[in-house]
Amino acid sequence: MTDFTTQPGAAPDAMDRAMLRQMLIENPYWVREDAELLSHIAGASAAEGVADLGFVVREKLLREVRTLKQRQRAIADHARNNLALLARTQAFVLSLMECDDLDALDYMLAWEAPAALGVEKVRLFLEGATPMIVSESIHACGYGLADELLGDENDFTGACAPRTSRTLYGSEMGSHALCRIEAAGRNGLLALAANEADQFHTGQGTEILNFTARAIERLLDRWLSET
């Protein structure tokens, strides 16, 4: 049996070839997952004028490997972005707990929440009147707004219609995420808006949105019950 560790580049004997062939048949992913090995195999071409079906197969495998690597990189990037967003959201929610009144909450939602949550605008709508004289992010709205926009659902992610966008945010936005708020017996709506049309889409997970909304509800329960 040929010792490849002491004779690099030596041709394998018949027993080695049979063993190697059987190992590759049983473990084909060895070749698919080793880009360097696959590229060397792909480099071996057939004689001139001979149809090389193996070349076609090798090229197909190479494309599959490249596609898989691109997908793996995309998944890894997406996971890193999600972890970073989750960490920022957790830090932001913890900072919300330091707010001592609606004015402080309004400031946080207007100026700190967008960067923390990765959006352009954050709005909190409370049905009926609010006890605030001047506000940036917290606004009163008509009764039934949450039901009109959400129906029977608790939240929504997707495209933002121009008319809805102008009503909620004062300008046209690409997409948004909405979450129902219920505090001190009142209904409301937490709205996050992004310029990009694909930042929020149908079927997207809303765990971070709901986590933030529930934290805001706790604060509103305390302050609105005092007014």
C-alpha positions in Angstrom: 0.0 0.0 0.0 1.4 3.4 -1.0 2.4 5.7 1.9 1.3 9.1 0.8 2.8 10.8 3.9 6.3 9.8 2.9 5.8 9.8 -0.9 3.7 12.9 -1.8 2.5 12.8 -5.3 3.0 9.0 -5.7 0.4 7.2 -7.7 -1.8 5.0 -5.6 -1.7 1.2 -6.2 -4.8 -0.8 -7.2 -5.7 -1.5 -3.5 -5.4 2.2 -2.6 -7.6 3.2 -5.6 -10.3 0.7 -4.7 -10.3 1.8 -1.1 -10.3 5.5 -2.1 -13.1 4.9 -4.6 -15.2 3.2 -2.0 -14.6 5.9 0.6 -15.7 8.6 -1.9 -18.8 6.7 -2.8 -19.7 6.4 0.8 -18.7 10.0 1.6 -19.3 12.2 -1.5 -19.6 15.3 0.6 -15.8 15.2 1.2 -15.3 16.4 -2.3 -18.3 18.8 -2.4 -17.2 20.5 0.8 -13.5 20.8 0.0 -13.3 23.7 -2.5 -9.6 23.2 -3.1 -9.9 19.5 -3.8 -13.0 20.1 -6.0 -11.2 22.8 -8.0 -8.3 20.4 -8.7 -10.7 17.7 -9.8 -12.5 20.2 -12.0 -9.2 21.2 -13.6 -8.6 17.8 -15.1 -10.0 17.9 -18.6 -10.8 15.2 -21.2 -8.9 14.5 -24.4 -9.5 16.9 -27.2 -12.6 16.2 -29.2 -14.1 13.9 -26.5 -17.4 14.9 -24.9 -16.5 15.3 -21.2 -19.6 14.6 -19.2 -17.5 14.6 -16.1 -16.6 18.2 -16.7 -20.3 19.1 -16.8 -20.9 17.3 -13.5 -17.8 19.0 -11.9 -19.0 22.4 -13.0 -22.4 21.7 -11.5 -20.8 20.7 -8.2 -18.6 23.8 -8.2 -21.6 26.0 -8.7 -23.4 24.2 -5.9 -20.5 24.7 -3.6 -20.3 28.4 -4.4 -24.0 28.8 -3.9 -23.9 26.9 -0.6 -21.0 29.1 0.6 -22.9 32.2 -0.4 -25.9 31.1 1.5 -23.9 30.2 4.5 -22.3 33.6 4.5 -25.7 35.3 4.1 -27.1 33.2 7.0 -24.2 34.0 9.2 -24.5 37.8 8.4 -28.2 37.7 9.1 -27.6 35.9 12.4 -25.0 38.4 13.4 -27.3 41.3 12.5 -30.1 39.8 14.5 -27.9 39.3 17.5 -26.7 42.9 17.3 -30.3 44.2 17.0 -31.4 42.0 19.9 -28.5 43.3 22.1 -29.3 47.0 21.2 -33.0 46.4 21.9 -32.4 44.9 25.2 -30.1 47.8 26.2 -32.7 50.2 25.0 -35.6 48.5 26.9 -33.4 48.6 30.1 -32.8 52.3 29.6 -36.6 52.8 29.2 -37.0 51.5 32.8 -35.1 54.7 33.9 -37.8 57.0 32.5 -39.8 58.6 35.3 -42.6 60.2 33.3 -44.2 60.4 29.8 -42.0 63.3 28.8 -38.9 61.2 29.4 -40.5 58.3 27.5 -41.4 60.6 24.6 -37.8 61.8 24.4 -36.4 58.2 24.3 -38.9 57.1 21.6 -38.2 60.1 19.5 -34.4 60.3 19.7 -32.9 57.0 21.0 -35.3 54.3 19.8 -34.7 54.7 16.1 -31.0 54.0 16.4 -31.5 51.2 18.9 -34.2 49.5 16.8 -32.7 50.2 13.4 -35.5 52.3 12.0 -36.1 55.9 10.9 -39.2 56.7 13.0 -40.9 55.5 16.1 -44.4 56.6 17.1 -46.7 55.7 20.0 -50.4 56.4 19.5 -52.9 56.4 22.4 -56.6 56.4 21.6 -58.3 59.5 23.1 -56.4 62.4 24.7 -52.9 62.3 26.2 -51.9 64.3 29.2 -48.9 65.8 27.3 -49.0 69.4 26.0 -46.0 69.0 23.6 -44.6 65.7 22.3 -42.3 64.4 19.6 -43.3 60.7 19.4 -46.3 60.1 21.6 -49.5 61.2 20.0 -53.3 61.0 20.6 -55.4 59.3 18.0 -59.0 58.5 17.3 -60.7 55.5 18.8 -60.4 52.4 16.7 -57.1 53.2 15.0 -55.5 50.0 16.2 -58.4 47.9 15.1 -58.6 49.6 11.8 -54.9 48.9 11.0 -54.5 45.5 12.7 -58.0 44.0 12.6 -58.0 41.0 14.9 -54.2 40.7 14.8 -51.8 41.8 17.5 -49.1 43.0 15.1 -48.3 43.7 11.5 -45.1 43.9 9.4 -45.1 44.9 5.7 -45.4 47.7 3.2 -46.7 51.1 4.3 -49.4 52.6 2.1 -48.7 56.2 1.2 -51.9 57.5 2.9 -51.3 55.5 6.1 -47.7 56.6 6.1 -48.5 60.3 5.9 -51.1 59.9 8.7 -48.8 58.0 11.1 -45.4 59.5 10.3 -46.0 62.7 8.5 -44.1 61.5 5.4 -44.0 58.5 3.1 -42.1 55.5 4.4 -41.2 52.3 2.7 -42.3 49.7 5.3 -43.4 49.6 8.9 -44.1 47.3 11.9 -47.2 47.9 14.1 -48.0 46.4 17.5 -51.1 46.8 19.6 -50.7 48.5 22.9 -53.2 48.1 25.9 -52.4 50.1 29.0 -54.6 51.4 31.8 -57.7 50.4 30.0 -56.8 52.2 26.8 -55.8 51.0 23.4 -52.9 52.2 21.4 -50.4 51.4 18.7 -46.6 51.2 18.7 -45.3 52.0 15.1 -41.8 51.6 13.7 -41.1 52.9 10.2 -38.2 52.4 7.8 -37.3 54.0 4.5 -36.5 50.7 2.9 -39.5 48.9 1.4 -38.1 45.5 2.3 -37.0 46.1 5.9 -40.4 44.9 7.2 -42.2 42.2 5.3 -45.1 39.8 5.7 -44.3 36.8 7.8 -41.4 38.4 9.5 -40.8 37.6 13.2 -42.1 40.2 15.6 -40.5 39.0 18.9 -38.3 42.2 19.3 -41.3 44.4 18.4 -43.5 42.7 21.0 -40.8 42.7 23.6 -40.4 46.5 23.2 -44.2 47.0 23.2 -44.8 45.0 26.4 -42.1 47.1 28.2 -43.7 50.3 27.1 -47.1 49.0 28.3 -45.7 48.5 31.8 -44.6 52.1 32.0 -47.9 53.4 30.5 -49.9 51.4 33.0 -48.3 53.2 35.8 -48.4 56.7 34.5 -51.8 56.7 32.8 -53.5 55.3 35.9 -52.1 58.3 37.8 -53.7 60.9 35.4 
